[in-house]
Amino acid sequence: MKRHVKWAMALAAAALAAGSASAVMAACPPGLPAGIACGAPDLKLAPGGGYDVDPTHAGVVARVSHIGYSYSIFRFDHVKGHLVWDPAAPAKSSLTAEVDTGSIATNVPNFAAELSGDKFLDAKTFPAATFVSTAFHQTGPTTGKVDGVFTLRGKSRPLTLDVTLIGAGAGFFGSPRLGVHAEGWINPQDYGLPPMFAVPIELLIDVEFAKAKAG
């Protein structure tokens, strides 16, 4: 009797595993071109090595308090960076990233040009905001924290990003990739922004990294 129970439990576990795998595969839409593979939230699917930001699948959003009424959404579309990923020892990984401050966009007419001007981001003098990691901390199967130094308008301060793996996989045409969502907060006064920006600003980052080509 006990043997039958053990067999039943083993079969049930196998069925659940197969069901989970099928669910992941089912999430991949039909009709994709040959050579395109969908991702899944599994770090093991991202082989170690160097990865570059895919600039066509990357964006940074700043949620800025609109004088207490709501949050204004500012988006930066020009992002580049490099990730060195070590799946066997995530703590040994590293990241450098750069955002073009002049690429800011907002749905308020003519405001983007003003924000990138010398009164605010001063993109001509400081064309890039940068992040350089100092430590990786894995907190769960698909989550972690990345400590680093964030530099804006020539001023550098510590910043910790809460990171969630969205998906990893074989990528496009044999080039593995992984995608993450990250969140962090900065104090605008630490970076010399005008007093009207007095409330901490939330940064929301969505980015895909593609395996860097050898050589």
C-alpha positions in Angstrom: 0.0 0.0 0.0 2.8 2.4 0.9 4.5 1.6 -2.3 1.4 2.5 -4.3 1.1 5.8 -2.4 4.7 6.7 -3.2 4.2 5.9 -6.9 1.0 8.0 -7.0 2.8 10.9 -5.3 5.7 10.6 -7.8 3.3 10.5 -10.8 1.5 13.5 -9.4 4.7 15.5 -9.0 5.8 14.6 -12.5 2.4 15.7 -13.9 2.6 19.0 -12.1 6.1 19.6 -13.4 5.0 18.7 -16.9 2.0 21.0 -16.5 4.3 23.9 -15.4 6.6 23.4 -18.3 3.6 23.2 -20.7 2.3 26.5 -19.2 5.6 28.2 -19.8 5.7 26.9 -23.4 2.0 27.8 -23.9 2.8 31.4 -22.9 4.9 31.7 -26.1 2.6 33.1 -28.8 2.1 31.1 -32.0 3.5 32.2 -35.3 6.9 33.4 -34.2 9.6 33.4 -36.8 12.1 30.5 -36.7 15.0 31.3 -34.4 13.0 33.3 -31.9 12.6 31.7 -28.5 10.4 33.0 -25.6 11.8 33.6 -22.2 10.7 32.2 -18.8 11.4 33.3 -15.2 14.3 31.0 -14.6 17.8 32.2 -14.0 19.3 28.9 -15.2 18.2 29.8 -18.7 20.7 32.7 -18.8 24.2 31.4 -19.4 27.1 33.2 -17.8 29.1 35.9 -19.5 28.8 39.4 -20.8 25.4 40.9 -21.9 24.7 44.3 -23.5 21.5 46.3 -23.1 19.2 45.9 -26.0 18.4 49.6 -26.7 15.2 48.8 -28.5 13.9 47.0 -25.4 14.9 49.3 -22.6 13.4 52.3 -20.9 13.6 54.2 -17.6 10.6 55.9 -16.1 10.8 58.6 -13.4 7.7 59.0 -11.3 7.8 62.6 -10.0 5.3 64.1 -7.5 3.1 66.7 -9.2 2.9 69.1 -6.3 0.9 66.6 -4.2 -1.9 65.8 -6.7 -0.5 62.9 -8.7 2.7 61.5 -10.2 4.0 62.9 -13.5 5.6 60.3 -15.7 8.9 61.1 -17.4 10.4 58.5 -19.7 14.0 58.1 -20.9 14.3 56.0 -24.0 18.1 56.0 -24.7 19.8 53.5 -22.5 23.0 51.5 -22.8 24.9 49.3 -20.5 26.8 46.1 -19.9 26.1 43.2 -17.5 28.6 40.5 -16.5 26.4 37.7 -15.3 27.6 34.7 -13.2 24.6 32.3 -12.6 26.8 30.1 -10.4 27.7 33.0 -8.1 25.4 36.0 -8.7 27.3 38.0 -6.1 30.2 38.1 -8.6 28.1 39.7 -11.2 28.5 43.4 -12.2 26.6 46.1 -14.1 27.3 49.4 -15.7 24.5 51.5 -17.2 24.1 54.9 -18.8 20.9 56.9 -19.6 20.9 59.8 -22.0 19.4 62.7 -20.0 18.5 64.5 -23.2 16.2 61.6 -24.2 13.5 62.6 -21.6 9.9 62.6 -22.9 6.7 63.8 -21.3 3.2 64.4 -22.6 3.3 68.0 -21.4 3.9 70.1 -24.5 7.4 71.6 -24.7 8.2 70.5 -21.2 10.8 67.9 -22.2 13.0 70.5 -23.8 12.8 72.6 -20.6 13.6 69.6 -18.4 16.7 68.8 -20.3 17.8 72.4 -20.2 20.2 74.0 -17.8 17.6 74.7 -15.1 16.9 71.1 -14.5 18.9 68.1 -16.0 21.4 70.3 -17.9 21.8 67.6 -20.5 24.4 69.7 -22.5 26.8 69.8 -19.5 25.8 66.4 -18.1 24.6 64.3 -21.0 24.4 61.0 -19.1 23.2 59.6 -15.8 25.2 56.5 -14.8 24.9 53.6 -12.5 27.8 51.4 -11.5 27.2 48.4 -9.4 29.1 47.6 -6.2 27.3 44.5 -5.1 24.7 41.9 -6.2 22.5 40.2 -3.5 20.2 37.4 -4.5 17.0 37.4 -2.3 14.9 34.7 -4.0 14.8 32.5 -7.1 14.0 35.5 -9.4 14.7 38.5 -7.2 17.6 40.4 -5.9 19.1 43.7 -4.9 21.8 45.5 -6.7 23.8 48.1 -4.8 25.7 50.8 -6.7 26.6 54.4 -7.3 24.2 56.6 -9.2 25.5 59.8 -10.8 23.3 62.6 -12.0 24.3 66.2 -12.9 27.9 65.3 -11.8 26.8 64.3 -8.3 27.2 60.7 -7.1 25.2 58.9 -4.4 24.6 55.3 -3.3 21.5 53.7 -4.9 20.0 50.2 -4.3 17.8 48.7 -7.0 15.2 46.0 -6.3 15.4 43.7 -9.3 13.0 41.0 -10.5 13.8 38.6 -13.4 11.0 38.8 -15.9 12.4 36.2 -18.3 15.5 34.5 -19.7 16.0 32.1 -22.5 17.7 31.3 -25.8 16.7 34.7 -27.2 17.0 35.5 -30.9 18.9 33.5 -33.4 21.2 31.8 -30.9 21.9 34.9 -28.8 20.6 34.3 -25.2 18.9 37.1 -23.4 17.4 38.0 -20.1 15.0 40.8 -19.1 14.5 42.4 -15.7 12.3 45.0 -14.0 14.1 47.2 -11.4 12.9 49.9 -9.0 14.7 52.4 -6.9 14.3 55.8 -5.2 16.5 58.9 -5.3 16.4 62.2 -3.4 16.4 64.9 -6.1 18.0 67.4 -3.7 21.1 65.2 -3.5 21.6 65.9 -7.2 21.1 69.6 -7.2 17.7 69.7 -8.8 15.5 72.8 -8.0 13.5 73.0 -4.8 10.3 72.2 -6.6 11.5 68.6 -6.7 11.5 68.0 -3.0 9.8 64.6 -2.8 11.8 61.4 -3.5 11.6 60.3 -7.1 10.8 56.6 -8.0 12.8 55.1 -10.8 11.2 52.2 -12.8 13.5 50.3 -15.2 12.6 47.7 -17.7 15.4 46.3 -19.8 16.5 43.3 -21.8 20.1 42.2 -22.1 21.4 40.3 -25.1 24.5 38.0 -24.9 27.5 40.0 -26.1 29.1 38.6 -29.2 32.6 37.2 -28.6 35.4 39.4 -29.8 
